[in-house]
Amino acid sequence: MSNMKVCVLFRPLNSKELSEFGDAVSVQGINSESFIIKDEKEHEFDLSFDRVFYQGSEQADIYEFLALPIVQGALDAINGTIITYGQTGAGKTYSMEGPSIVDCESRKKGLLQRVVDGLFEAIMKSEKPNKYTIKLSMVEIYMEKVRDLFDLSKDNIQIKESKVHGIILNGTTEVTISNSAEALQSLSVRENETMCFHMRRFIRFGSDMAVHVAENKFGKLILVDLAGSEKVEKTGAEGKILEEAKTINQSLTALGKVINAMTSSTPGKPTHIPYRDSKLTRILQDALGGYSQTALLCCCSPSPSNSSESLSTLRFGARAKHIKASVHVSCKEDLANNKDVTVYTNVDESRERILAKLRERMTAEDVQLLEELFVLEGIFFDPNSVEEMEAAYKDVTSRTISSFRKAVEELSTVVEKMKWENATLKASLKASEEFYQHQLERRSLCLIL
């Protein structure tokens, strides 16, 4: 068991920070792994990570320490994930892509270009370079919908789960690439639009490189550039942009809850990990769940003006560092060697097999409702056992009960509001009746006189 690798990058001060605070910084480096940071009230915090990259650090150094081991693992059929996290403007996208995906001088290349170059360099140095096939996909999550950046018509891709391949984005366009230039050119096709979204701070961007080794092994390497983690109030967003910001913050909150749940469990007492609370955490389930080599780069501003956001980012990273990983080689033989498992290449065939088993125990109506629920939740994807289906059933049941409880709570709130409005209306009617009665009495008195 090993921990998630967590590194910190403090970018150089920008022009706005220099104009407001001069060259003042809230960070004091101790060594390559530890530093002291001050909050807004000048309180000091000592923090340590796997590596700290201070202002002026080279992109190549970040790649070699953070990503190179993951690239090498992918060629050995070990899944890997590299994530950048932090507030908007902290250096996430620059660390991932550099100033440009294609037209970029060697020294400024980001993790994305270096990972692609590293994959093909390693393949060419291998004994049998022709046994590798690399496929590339590229998606974004926007307003809780997964969108294919290679085919924009696919704007609501379903997340599936396979016992062999783990989490899969079903139907995502995969481009087979044969060299670095071809891969980077494919990625740059959507660069302008992607960068536009980055500037608006409302995108989570991911590149997925599937490495197939010969006929029986495969590795998956995912690069994730998360949206800004700052508070909504600080963005100054309004209207639709505000709604987008709220949705992103909900996803990042879900990510924090997953990490908290993973690092708070008691031995012998498994804790429910809420992967399904957002599309982001569902996609990253393999990366966070310990079946992947995962590296996290926490990008921070060293300026006192951003000390609150930087501390929030660093606390997130410190928590993630306690996640344990138990990686393994992804191999089709895992199923072939298991005589109790039948592999079904047809999703409909697999679904019918499981439903037939369930029909022996349940009514036709119950089975139909289950199927509808599972399809809505994106669970049906090459299930390999009744036990797996039953586990999914329990998960959906739990989520359905939670939804019902939430609906009941909302209904109770509406009922209470209606009761209050009814009481207010009754009081108003009573006051009106008393007023009119008083007026009638006055008129009657005048007539008598």
Secondary structure, 3 states (H helix, E strand, C coil): CEECEEEEEECCCCHHHHHHHCCCCCEEECCCCEEEEECCCCCEEEEECCEEECCCCCHHHHHHHHHHHHHHHHHCCECEEEEEECCCCCCHHHHHHCCCCCCCCHHHCCHHHHHHHHHHHHHHHCCCHHHEEEEEEEEEEECCEEEECCCCCCCCCEEEEECCCEEEEECCCCEEECCHHHHHHHHHCCHHHHHHHHHHCCCEEEEEEEEEECCCEEEEEEEEECCCCCCHHHHCCCHHHHHHHHHHHHHHHHHHHHHHHHHHCECCECCCCCHHHCHHHHHCHHHHCCCCEEEEEEEECCCHHHHHHHHHHHHHHHHHCCCEECCCECECHHHHCCCCCCCCCCHHHHHHHHHHHHHCCCCHHHHHHHHHHHHHHCCCCCCCCHHHHHHHHHHHHHHHHHHHHHHHHHHHHHHHHHHHHHHHHHHHHHHHHHHHHHHHHHHHHHHHC
